[in-house]
């Protein structure tokens, strides 16, 4: 009987030892699943550095794209303007050889009309200033002269340089002479 008791004790001790090892492993797993504050801090710092680097790369990439876009933004506009420049070149060549001044005038009017059409297609419109009330939001006064008529006082008597709108925003102010 002692052997049985001893055998039971041995097997009982072995059983208790196995339970103890399982509990220790569970505690170790629980400890491993919960990071220490230092590990949390290191992970957050790593995430911060990666996010910061990613943002910096994004910023550089968008800046590069913006510069490239600005370089090529006027490409379409300028290529549409080239036919007008070609017309001017042809007109200048024919001016030297022209005997009919009326034909030269008509050619210049055609080129001017083509150019005005080009500007209108791109949202550029002339500011109508002559005989209009002086407006500092649209006009830049160059000088004042005595008004030839009473009704022209405070109004634009002459336009020195035309002003233009670009999509209802002043692109260039009209330089004008005001009647006093």
C-alpha positions in Angstrom: 0.0 0.0 0.0 2.8 2.4 0.6 3.9 1.9 -2.9 0.5 2.9 -4.0 0.4 5.9 -1.8 3.9 6.9 -2.9 2.9 6.3 -6.5 -0.1 8.3 -6.0 1.9 11.0 -4.3 4.4 11.0 -7.2 1.7 11.2 -9.8 -0.1 13.8 -7.7 3.0 15.8 -7.4 3.6 15.5 -11.2 0.0 16.6 -11.8 0.4 19.6 -9.5 3.7 20.5 -11.2 2.1 20.4 -14.6 -0.7 22.7 -13.4 1.9 25.1 -12.0 3.8 25.2 -15.3 0.6 25.9 -17.3 -0.3 28.8 -14.9 3.2 30.2 -15.3 3.0 30.0 -19.1 -0.4 31.8 -19.0 1.1 34.6 -16.9 4.1 34.9 -19.3 1.7 35.1 -22.2 -0.4 37.8 -20.4 2.8 39.7 -19.6 4.0 39.5 -23.2 0.7 40.7 -24.7 0.8 43.9 -22.5 3.7 46.1 -23.7 5.6 48.0 -21.1 5.3 51.8 -21.1 8.8 52.0 -22.7 7.7 49.7 -25.5 4.5 51.8 -26.0 6.6 55.0 -26.2 9.1 53.4 -28.7 6.2 52.3 -30.8 4.5 55.7 -30.8 7.9 57.4 -31.6 8.3 55.0 -34.5 4.8 55.7 -35.8 5.4 59.5 -35.4 8.7 59.3 -37.3 7.1 57.3 -40.1 4.1 59.6 -40.3 6.4 62.7 -40.3 8.6 61.3 -43.0 5.5 60.3 -45.1 4.1 63.9 -44.7 7.5 65.4 -45.7 7.6 63.2 -48.8 4.0 64.2 -49.6 4.9 67.9 -49.2 7.9 67.6 -51.4 6.0 65.7 -54.1 3.1 68.2 -54.2 5.6 71.2 -54.2 7.4 69.6 -57.2 4.1 69.0 -59.0 3.0 72.6 -58.3 6.3 73.9 -59.8 5.9 71.7 -62.8 2.3 72.8 -63.2 3.3 76.5 -63.1 6.0 75.9 -65.6 3.6 74.3 -68.1 0.4 76.3 -67.2 0.9 78.8 -69.9 1.9 76.3 -72.5 -1.7 75.9 -73.9 -2.3 79.7 -73.8 1.0 80.5 -75.6 0.5 77.8 -78.2 -2.9 79.3 -79.0 -1.3 82.7 -79.4 1.3 81.5 -81.9 -1.0 81.8 -84.9 -1.6 85.5 -84.2 2.2 86.0 -83.9 2.6 84.2 -87.3 0.0 86.6 -88.8 1.9 89.6 -87.5 5.1 88.2 -89.0 3.4 87.8 -92.4 2.0 91.3 -92.1 5.4 92.8 -91.4 6.9 91.1 -94.4 4.1 92.3 -96.7 4.3 95.9 -95.3 7.7 96.4 -96.9 6.5 95.2 -100.3 3.0 96.6 -100.2 1.9 99.2 -102.6 -1.7 99.3 -101.5 -1.9 100.9 -98.0 -5.6 100.0 -97.7 -4.8 96.3 -98.0 -2.2 96.7 -95.2 -4.8 98.4 -93.0 -7.3 95.6 -93.6 -4.7 93.0 -92.8 -3.9 94.7 -89.5 -7.6 95.0 -88.6 -8.0 91.2 -89.3 -5.0 90.4 -87.1 -6.4 92.7 -84.4 -9.8 91.1 -84.6 -8.3 87.6 -84.4 -6.3 88.7 -81.3 -9.3 90.3 -79.6 -11.2 87.0 -80.3 -8.4 85.1 -78.7 -8.5 87.3 -75.6 -12.2 86.9 -75.3 -12.0 83.1 -75.5 -9.6 83.2 -72.5 -11.8 85.4 -70.4 -10.0 88.7 -71.0 -12.3 91.7 -71.6 -11.6 95.4 -72.1 -12.6 97.8 -69.4 -14.9 100.4 -71.0 -13.6 103.7 -69.6 -14.1 106.5 -72.1 -16.8 109.0 -70.9 -17.5 106.9 -67.8 -17.4 108.1 -64.2 -14.0 107.8 -62.7 -13.8 104.6 -60.6 -10.6 103.9 -58.5 -11.4 100.2 -58.6 -11.1 100.2 -62.4 -9.1 103.2 -63.4 -5.7 104.8 -62.6 -5.7 108.6 -63.0 -2.7 109.9 -64.9 -3.6 113.5 -64.9 -6.6 115.9 -64.7 -7.5 118.4 -67.5 -10.2 121.0 -67.8 -13.3 119.2 -69.0 -14.3 120.2 -72.5 -17.9 120.0 -71.5 -19.7 120.4 -68.2 -21.1 116.9 -68.3 -17.6 115.4 -68.5 -16.5 116.7 -65.1 -15.3 113.8 -62.9 -15.5 111.5 -65.9 -12.8 109.9 -68.0 -11.9 112.2 -70.9 -9.2 110.1 -72.5 -7.8 106.6 -72.1 -4.0 106.5 -72.2 -3.7 102.7 -71.8 -6.6 100.2 -71.9 -7.5 98.2 -68.9 -8.6 94.6 -68.9 -10.7 92.2 -66.8 -9.8 88.5 -66.5 -12.9 86.7 -65.5 -14.5 89.8 -63.8 -11.3 90.5 -61.9 -9.1 93.5 -62.9 -6.1 92.3 -64.8 -4.8 95.7 -65.5 -6.2 99.1 -64.6 -7.1 101.6 -67.3 -4.7 104.6 -67.3 -7.0 107.6 -67.9 -7.2 111.4 -68.0 -10.0 112.8 -65.9 -12.0 115.9 -66.7 -12.1 118.6 -64.0 
